[in-house]
Amino acid sequence: MVIQDHPVYMDTKITNVQGRMFNTSVYRPYTLSADVIDFVNWPALYVCQGGSILYKGVAQGRTTSDSVRGRRPGDLEQ
């Protein structure tokens, strides 16, 4: 048996998404929907690289007032 389908593409370029605008066409909210992304729980899946989206990723949102220079208040405590 030969498989003729393209491999599913997982968007792994999620290291620098913190603080970017929450794109609801690519991500669905985890527990908080907000204006910007705090972190990504699960990356988006695409039919193929550069293709249409197969399944939305999951990201945690945060309001812009929840951070100081891109960090959450709990990260500042030492």
C-alpha positions, 0 to 999 in steps of 0.5 A, a space after each residue: 500500500 502506498 500513501 499519496 498524501 502530504 504529511 501534516 505540518 505542525 507549526 513549530 515556530 512558536 518560540 517568539 509568539 509571546 506578546 503578539 496579537 491573538 490570531 483567532 484564525 490560527 489559535 483558540 483560547 486555552 482558559 483566557 481569551 485576550 488581545 495578546 498571546 501569553 504562551 502556546 499550549 499546542 501548535 496549529 496543524 496544517 494540511 501541508 507546509 504553507 497550506 490551509 489550516 487543519 486544526 487550530 492550535 491552543 494558546 493562553 491569552 493575556 491582557 497587555 496590562 498583565 505584563 511588565 516588559 513581556 513578563 507576567 507579575 509572577 515571573 518578576 518575584 525572586 
